[in-house]
Amino acid sequence: MMPPPGMPPSMAPPPGGPPFGAHAPPMVPPAGAPPPPPMGSAGDDERDGPGDTLAEMGKEAKDYLDILMPISVPNEGEDSRPVPKQVQCLEDGTDLFKMFDVDMHRFDPKQAKRSYHRMVNFVHPDKLGREASSADKARFTKLKQAYTVIMDDQLRAVYRQHCYGIAGSGGCPAQGHTTALSKALEMARDLRKMGEERAIVLHKAAETGWTVQQKDQDGRTKGDKRKIAHAFNLFGDISSSDDEAELEKERRGMTVEQILERSPKYADSFLEKVRPILLDPKVSTAAAGGAFTMLEEPKLMDLLNESPKTVQRHLRKTRAAVKQMHWAMTSLLQHKDSPWRGLEVRASLIEHASVKFLEIIKSGIAVGKFNQVHEEDFAKLIDNLHRLYMDIFERRGQELLRAAVSAERRIIHILPESGGRLPDGSKVILQELKSRPDLNGRGGTIIGWDFSLQRYNVELDKEDAKNPDKLLPANPDLMAVDDVDDGDDDEEEQTSLQLAIPKKLMVMPKNVYVDLEVQRKHMDALVKSWCAWMKRPRSVSASQDAEAVAAALGPPLESMASYLQEAASALSAGAAGGKDGADLIAEECRESLQNARNLAAKLLGEEAEEPPPPPPMNEPPPAIVPFKQDDEVSRVLKEAAEVAAAGIEIQQKRSRSRKKRSRSRRRRRRRSSSS
């Protein structure tokens, strides 16, 4: 049974004792203590509120021996039995650390639990072999009391400092075991009382419900509890400063490749945040096909006067999106694949203009009136936002069309009958391994191909060692010490099994099949992004016919969405079909991706190109370089090589002649010296 809320788990009684709220034999008061008041007395009514169910349950807890209340072992006189030597420490004032045979400085909960279970065999009423007397029950309660204090960190610290004392000006003298135990139990009762009060509050809230405070447009609380003059912050709700801690945390530590990968996300965020401003009826008018046309003379002054806080809220969101996008632009200035090429200056202007306008709009909101300066700055900001919206909208559409073309090149090579091997980086699943049947069904990544052995080099995926089920204790004992020991054994066995699994493996093509789950996720994300882009409004100028533009672009865009959706559905069916799923959806997937590629090339104004051939199974022959005899460079290099060879030969002849001369001179000197 779980302890009351707010009470430490280790404060619960160990197995064998009565749980909280259960009935047990009546408590034996200490010698000389007044008898406890009867149930339902006036003192109880004053302490506990009438009508509370949980409070009544708390009163019933006083019927048994409470382990958090001081207790003494009664003297039975002539009928008393000898106390076993193993539990005499409960009555002779032995401190808790010696009682449970643990070190005060290096506390070991396992040793304390072993000592408790060893002593409980001598005091537990069910293990005495006879009817337990009041002294036996009191000893058992004192043992549980000592175990509760020693196993809780807070209670153990309080007991230690009062039992042994703390040196220094802020310390306390050593007061012994009895006083220290009473101090620790007093703290435990306070914690339990706090838990009971919290439970009563939660019970009342569940019955009556929580009161939700409603606020008006100015942030003042509706109802009786209104803010008075000094408590109302006039400029608190119109401040332009917002919390950008999450954005800063996201930027910190990101590489260039990660920024490039998240750039589409930043673009979509900007298009979504600036949309309410551009689609306002006082700024633009709705057109056919979900498009909009900007007004030649927008009614910005009316917009500021009618809903200034709405404008301020939308501009704050837009400013945060522009800041994030401008940071990505400046980070990718030197990257060749940057999608923001040419938009850096305009984004910088919008960022500074939005910051400036949010500063000056505070004065208009505070005074309740806007002037021509507000209108002019707002008009410039709206114009720049509209231009940047159109540019990013068009670029985002082109990126998605090129992503559809690259998706075909990435997917068709992993489908059956592609005419080659699987490209490097493909996700595969092992199958039909006779030498290592334990690896069948395990995932991996192809990192290479051996042309001589005709085998794949597969790097096996690492399994996630985090298992949430292992974090939950299966033992009803709140300490769960035994489960910790079992968990350590399981971890050792799992580690030994992981060591036997190789990191890389060479397998034949028949022993792997393609895992379509990764490609399915990519295709689903592409379909989602394309559908979201189609639903966004397109800007149409006043000179263009909005109906003609919608009629010309609507059907091709819908066809592209259907082609991508068909390919995504085929990949989903193939991923669900297992090793035979790729064979079932190969033709349908190829046809859908081919139609998407041709339509994307048509919308981009380019010629549709066939995807490159897949990687070959056999090693390609080395490239033959034709040799031209009349080549001027070859002739000069040949002459230079001949001159260098002749020079080396002459140098070698000179060194040989010098060695012969030196030998002849030595012989002459020897002969002259001997004669």
Buried (B, 14 or more C-beta within 10 A) or exposed (E): EEBBEBBBEBBBBBEBBBEBEEEBBEBBBEEEEEEBEEEEEEEBEEEBEEEBEBBBBBBEBBBBBBBBBBBBBBEEEEEEEEBEEEBEBBBEEBBBBEBBEBEEEEBEBEEBBBBBBEBBEBBBBEEBEEEBBBBBBBBBBBBBBBBBBBBBEBBBEBBBBBBBBEEEEEEEEEBBBEEBBBBBBBBBEEBBBBBBBBBBEEBEEEEEEEEEEEEEEEEEBEEEEEEEEEEEEEEEBBEBEEEBEEBEEEBEEBEEEEBBEBBBEBBBBBBBBBBBBBEBEBBBBEBBBBBBBBBEEBBBBEBBBEBBEBBBEBBBBBBBBBBBBBBBBEBBEEBEEBBBEEBBEBBBBBBEBBBBBBEBBBBBBEEEEBEEEBBEBBBBBBEBBBBBBBBBBEBBBEBBBBBBBBBBBBBBBBBEEBEEBBBEEBBBBBBEBEEBEEBEEBBBBBEEBEEEEEBBBBBBEEEEEEEEEBEEBEEEEBBBBBBEEEBEEEEEEEEEEEEEBEEEBEBEBEBBBBBBBBBBBBBBEBBEBBEBBBEBBBBBEEEEEBEEBBEEBBEEBEBBBEBBBBBBBBBBBBBEBEBEBBBBBBEBBBBBBBBBBEBBBBBBEEEEEEBEEBBEEEEEEEEEEEEEEEEEEEEEEEEEEEEEEEEEEEEEEEEEEEEEEEEEEEEEEEEEEEE
